[in-house]
Amino acid sequence: MSNATALSALLRLFRAQAFLDARLNPELNSVHGLGLNELLLLMQLAHAPLHRLRRVDLAQRLHTSQSTITRMCLPLEKSGFVKREADPRDARVGYVVLSKTGLTRVEEAEKTLKRKAADVFRDRWDSDEIATLSELLGRFTAALPGDIP
């Protein structure tokens, strides 16, 4: 593979990300009051043991900083989707915990996301091609924490 081919693939991934943000964010915001990044954060919690993760773990899974996680969690706390929980054994450790309201919102938003995913791919590829894309992207991100099944 040449450097030009690798660059082309990378640029197309960035372009695809921008396309997906533009297609998904408006409906997620208007219907569920969540942006895609907030939904991804809530989905990480929904799939975590006890529906809770340390901020550092959320930051690793979402490939961002702990301060960004803190900023993202503030409006989610005000909306009642998450809460803070201290570790009883270590006061330095804090958890972000998904509330029952947050879990309900995630379940509702995931339904919208599944429908939108079908819409995004429907006119471009058949089921086998989508499965191949999923498998290739899975290999690309296999070593990263936070894969959601």
Phi and psi restraints in degrees (value plus and minus 20) as a CYANA .aco file:
   2 SER   PHI    -107.7   -67.7
   2 SER   PSI     142.9   182.9
   3 ASN   PHI     -82.4   -42.4
   3 ASN   PSI     -54.9   -14.9
   4 ALA   PHI     -85.6   -45.6
   4 ALA   PSI     -60.3   -20.3
   5 THR   PHI     -85.3   -45.3
   5 THR   PSI     -63.5   -23.5
   6 ALA   PHI     -82.2   -42.2
   6 ALA   PSI     -63.3   -23.3
   7 LEU   PHI     -82.4   -42.4
   7 LEU   PSI     -63.2   -23.2
   8 SER   PHI     -79.1   -39.1
   8 SER   PSI     -64.9   -24.9
   9 ALA   PHI     -82.4   -42.4
   9 ALA   PSI     -63.2   -23.2
  10 LEU   PHI     -82.9   -42.9
  10 LEU   PSI     -66.5   -26.5
  11 LEU   PHI     -83.3   -43.3
  11 LEU   PSI     -57.0   -17.0
  12 ARG   PHI     -87.9   -47.9
  12 ARG   PSI     -54.6   -14.6
  13 LEU   PHI     -84.2   -44.2
  13 LEU   PSI     -63.2   -23.2
  14 PHE   PHI     -81.5   -41.5
  14 PHE   PSI     -62.9   -22.9
  15 ARG   PHI     -84.5   -44.5
  15 ARG   PSI     -60.3   -20.3
  16 ALA   PHI     -83.9   -43.9
  16 ALA   PSI     -59.2   -19.2
  17 GLN   PHI     -82.0   -42.0
  17 GLN   PSI     -64.9   -24.9
  18 ALA   PHI     -83.0   -43.0
  18 ALA   PSI     -61.4   -21.4
  19 PHE   PHI     -80.7   -40.7
  19 PHE   PSI     -66.3   -26.3
  20 LEU   PHI     -85.3   -45.3
  20 LEU   PSI     -62.0   -22.0
  21 ASP   PHI     -77.3   -37.3
  21 ASP   PSI     -65.7   -25.7
  22 ALA   PHI     -86.6   -46.6
  22 ALA   PSI     -53.8   -13.8
  23 ARG   PHI    -100.0   -60.0
  23 ARG   PSI     -52.7   -12.7
  24 LEU   PHI    -116.6   -76.6
  24 LEU   PSI     -59.8   -19.8
  25 ASN   PHI     -78.5   -38.5
  25 ASN   PSI     -64.5   -24.5
  26 PRO   PHI     -78.8   -38.8
  26 PRO   PSI     -65.8   -25.8
  27 GLU   PHI     -91.4   -51.4
  27 GLU   PSI     -59.9   -19.9
  28 LEU   PHI     -80.5   -40.5
  28 LEU   PSI     -61.2   -21.2
  29 ASN   PHI     -86.8   -46.8
  29 ASN   PSI     -67.4   -27.4
  30 SER   PHI     -92.5   -52.5
  30 SER   PSI     -55.3   -15.3
  31 VAL   PHI    -108.6   -68.6
  31 VAL   PSI     -60.2   -20.2
  32 HIS   PHI    -135.7   -95.7
  32 HIS   PSI     -26.9    13.1
  33 GLY   PHI      50.2    90.2
  33 GLY   PSI       6.1    46.1
  34 LEU   PHI    -151.2  -111.2
  34 LEU   PSI     124.0   164.0
  35 GLY   PHI    -107.9   -67.9
  35 GLY   PSI     149.0   189.0
  36 LEU   PHI     -80.4   -40.4
  36 LEU   PSI     -62.3   -22.3
  37 ASN   PHI     -83.8   -43.8
  37 ASN   PSI     -60.6   -20.6
  38 GLU   PHI     -85.1   -45.1
  38 GLU   PSI     -60.5   -20.5
  39 LEU   PHI     -83.8   -43.8
  39 LEU   PSI     -61.5   -21.5
  40 LEU   PHI     -81.6   -41.6
  40 LEU   PSI     -59.0   -19.0
  41 LEU   PHI     -82.1   -42.1
  41 LEU   PSI     -68.1   -28.1
  42 LEU   PHI     -84.4   -44.4
  42 LEU   PSI     -56.2   -16.2
  43 MET   PHI     -85.5   -45.5
  43 MET   PSI     -58.0   -18.0
  44 GLN   PHI     -79.2   -39.2
  44 GLN   PSI     -63.4   -23.4
  45 LEU   PHI     -87.0   -47.0
  45 LEU   PSI     -59.5   -19.5
  46 ALA   PHI     -82.6   -42.6
  46 ALA   PSI     -50.9   -10.9
  47 HIS   PHI    -117.4   -77.4
  47 HIS   PSI     -18.3    21.7
  48 ALA   PHI    -108.8   -68.8
  48 ALA   PSI     132.5   172.5
  49 PRO   PHI     -78.4   -38.4
  49 PRO   PSI     115.0   155.0
  50 LEU   PHI      40.5    80.5
  50 LEU   PSI      -5.3    34.7
  51 HIS   PHI      34.7    74.7
  51 HIS   PSI      19.0    59.0
  52 ARG   PHI    -165.9  -125.9
  52 ARG   PSI     128.8   168.8
  53 LEU   PHI    -165.6  -125.6
  53 LEU   PSI     132.6   172.6
  54 ARG   PHI     -91.0   -51.0
  54 ARG   PSI     132.5   172.5
  55 ARG   PHI     -78.2   -38.2
  55 ARG   PSI     -59.2   -19.2
  56 VAL   PHI     -82.5   -42.5
  56 VAL   PSI     -58.0   -18.0
  57 ASP   PHI     -89.5   -49.5
  57 ASP   PSI     -59.8   -19.8
  58 LEU   PHI     -81.5   -41.5
  58 LEU   PSI     -62.5   -22.5
  59 ALA   PHI     -80.6   -40.6
  59 ALA   PSI     -63.0   -23.0
  60 GLN   PHI     -84.7   -44.7
  60 GLN   PSI     -63.8   -23.8
  61 ARG   PHI     -87.8   -47.8
  61 ARG   PSI     -51.8   -11.8
  62 LEU   PHI    -119.9   -79.9
  62 LEU   PSI     -16.7    23.3
  63 HIS   PHI      35.7    75.7
  63 HIS   PSI      32.8    72.8
  64 THR   PHI    -165.0  -125.0
  64 THR   PSI    -194.5  -154.5
  65 SER   PHI    -112.4   -72.4
  65 SER   PSI     141.9   181.9
  66 GLN   PHI     -83.6   -43.6
  66 GLN   PSI     -54.9   -14.9
  67 SER   PHI     -87.7   -47.7
  67 SER   PSI     -54.0   -14.0
  68 THR   PHI     -85.2   -45.2
  68 THR   PSI     -60.9   -20.9
  69 ILE   PHI     -80.5   -40.5
  69 ILE   PSI     -63.9   -23.9
  70 THR   PHI     -79.7   -39.7
  70 THR   PSI     -65.3   -25.3
  71 ARG   PHI     -84.8   -44.8
  71 ARG   PSI     -58.1   -18.1
  72 MET   PHI     -88.0   -48.0
  72 MET   PSI     -54.0   -14.0
  73 CYS   PHI     -95.7   -55.7
  73 CYS   PSI     -46.3    -6.3
  74 LEU   PHI     -75.8   -35.8
  74 LEU   PSI     -73.7   -33.7
  75 PRO   PHI     -87.9   -47.9
  75 PRO   PSI     -49.4    -9.4
  76 LEU   PHI     -88.3   -48.3
  76 LEU   PSI     -54.0   -14.0
  77 GLU   PHI     -87.4   -47.4
  77 GLU   PSI     -65.7   -25.7
  78 LYS   PHI     -80.8   -40.8
  78 LYS   PSI     -53.2   -13.2
  79 SER   PHI    -100.5   -60.5
  79 SER   PSI     -28.3    11.7
  80 GLY   PHI      62.5   102.5
  80 GLY   PSI      -4.2    35.8
  81 PHE   PHI    -104.5   -64.5
  81 PHE   PSI     -51.0   -11.0
  82 VAL   PHI    -154.9  -114.9
  82 VAL   PSI     143.5   183.5
  83 LYS   PHI    -161.5  -121.5
  83 LYS   PSI     144.1   184.1
  84 ARG   PHI    -114.9   -74.9
  84 ARG   PSI     126.2   166.2
  85 GLU   PHI    -162.5  -122.5
  85 GLU   PSI     109.7   149.7
  86 ALA   PHI    -105.4   -65.4
  86 ALA   PSI     132.6   172.6
  87 ASP   PHI    -101.0   -61.0
  87 ASP   PSI     102.3   142.3
  88 PRO   PHI     -84.4   -44.4
  88 PRO   PSI     -40.6    -0.6
  89 ARG   PHI    -114.3   -74.3
  89 ARG   PSI     -37.5     2.5
  90 ASP   PHI    -169.1  -129.1
  90 ASP   PSI      85.5   125.5
  91 ALA   PHI     -84.7   -44.7
  91 ALA   PSI     -37.9     2.1
  92 ARG   PHI     -96.4   -56.4
  92 ARG   PSI     -38.4     1.6
  93 VAL   PHI    -117.6   -77.6
  93 VAL   PSI     108.4   148.4
  94 GLY   PHI    -144.3  -104.3
  94 GLY   PSI     127.3   167.3
  95 TYR   PHI    -133.1   -93.1
  95 TYR   PSI     131.9   171.9
  96 VAL   PHI    -123.5   -83.5
  96 VAL   PSI     105.5   145.5
  97 VAL   PHI    -139.2   -99.2
  97 VAL   PSI     112.7   152.7
  98 LEU   PHI     -97.0   -57.0
  98 LEU   PSI     108.0   148.0
  99 SER   PHI    -103.1   -63.1
  99 SER   PSI     150.8   190.8
 100 LYS   PHI     -81.5   -41.5
 100 LYS   PSI     -60.3   -20.3
 101 THR   PHI     -81.8   -41.8
 101 THR   PSI     -62.0   -22.0
 102 GLY   PHI     -84.4   -44.4
 102 GLY   PSI     -59.8   -19.8
 103 LEU   PHI     -84.2   -44.2
 103 LEU   PSI     -62.1   -22.1
 104 THR   PHI     -81.3   -41.3
 104 THR   PSI     -63.3   -23.3
 105 ARG   PHI     -84.2   -44.2
 105 ARG   PSI     -60.5   -20.5
 106 VAL   PHI     -82.1   -42.1
 106 VAL   PSI     -66.1   -26.1
 107 GLU   PHI     -80.1   -40.1
 107 GLU   PSI     -61.9   -21.9
 108 GLU   PHI     -86.6   -46.6
 108 GLU   PSI     -65.3   -25.3
 109 ALA   PHI     -88.7   -48.7
 109 ALA   PSI     -52.9   -12.9
 110 GLU   PHI     -83.8   -43.8
 110 GLU   PSI     -55.2   -15.2
 111 LYS   PHI     -82.5   -42.5
 111 LYS   PSI     -64.6   -24.6
 112 THR   PHI     -82.3   -42.3
 112 THR   PSI     -63.4   -23.4
 113 LEU   PHI     -83.5   -43.5
 113 LEU   PSI     -59.8   -19.8
 114 LYS   PHI     -82.6   -42.6
 114 LYS   PSI     -63.5   -23.5
 115 ARG   PHI     -84.2   -44.2
 115 ARG   PSI     -64.1   -24.1
 116 LYS   PHI     -86.1   -46.1
 116 LYS   PSI     -55.9   -15.9
 117 ALA   PHI     -81.5   -41.5
 117 ALA   PSI     -63.7   -23.7
 118 ALA   PHI     -82.1   -42.1
 118 ALA   PSI     -60.2   -20.2
 119 ASP   PHI     -83.9   -43.9
 119 ASP   PSI     -60.7   -20.7
 120 VAL   PHI     -82.3   -42.3
 120 VAL   PSI     -61.0   -21.0
 121 PHE   PHI    -113.8   -73.8
 121 PHE   PSI     -39.0     1.0
 122 ARG   PHI     -70.8   -30.8
 122 ARG   PSI     -67.8   -27.8
 123 ASP   PHI    -110.9   -70.9
 123 ASP   PSI     -13.0    27.0
 124 ARG   PHI    -133.3   -93.3
 124 ARG   PSI     -64.9   -24.9
 125 TRP   PHI    -158.6  -118.6
 125 TRP   PSI     138.6   178.6
 126 ASP   PHI    -109.8   -69.8
 126 ASP   PSI     156.9   196.9
 127 SER   PHI     -79.3   -39.3
 127 SER   PSI     -59.7   -19.7
 128 ASP   PHI     -85.5   -45.5
 128 ASP   PSI     -60.1   -20.1
 129 GLU   PHI     -87.0   -47.0
 129 GLU   PSI     -58.8   -18.8
 130 ILE   PHI     -85.1   -45.1
 130 ILE   PSI     -61.1   -21.1
 131 ALA   PHI     -82.8   -42.8
 131 ALA   PSI     -60.1   -20.1
 132 THR   PHI     -84.7   -44.7
 132 THR   PSI     -65.2   -25.2
 133 LEU   PHI     -78.6   -38.6
 133 LEU   PSI     -65.5   -25.5
 134 SER   PHI     -80.1   -40.1
 134 SER   PSI     -62.9   -22.9
 135 GLU   PHI     -85.5   -45.5
 135 GLU   PSI     -62.7   -22.7
 136 LEU   PHI     -85.1   -45.1
 136 LEU   PSI     -64.2   -24.2
 137 LEU   PHI     -86.6   -46.6
 137 LEU   PSI     -53.7   -13.7
 138 GLY   PHI     -82.3   -42.3
 138 GLY   PSI     -61.1   -21.1
 139 ARG   PHI     -86.1   -46.1
 139 ARG   PSI     -57.5   -17.5
 140 PHE   PHI     -84.0   -44.0
 140 PHE   PSI     -55.7   -15.7
 141 THR   PHI    -127.9   -87.9
 141 THR   PSI      -8.6    31.4
 142 ALA   PHI     -76.7   -36.7
 142 ALA   PSI     -56.1   -16.1
 143 ALA   PHI    -105.4   -65.4
 143 ALA   PSI     -22.2    17.8
 144 LEU   PHI    -108.4   -68.4
 144 LEU   PSI     124.6   164.6
 145 PRO   PHI     -95.0   -55.0
 145 PRO   PSI     133.4   173.4
 146 GLY   PHI      72.5   112.5
 146 GLY   PSI       1.9    41.9
 147 ASP   PHI     -86.0   -46.0
 147 ASP   PSI     111.4   151.4
 148 ILE   PHI    -121.1   -81.1
 148 ILE   PSI     102.4   142.4
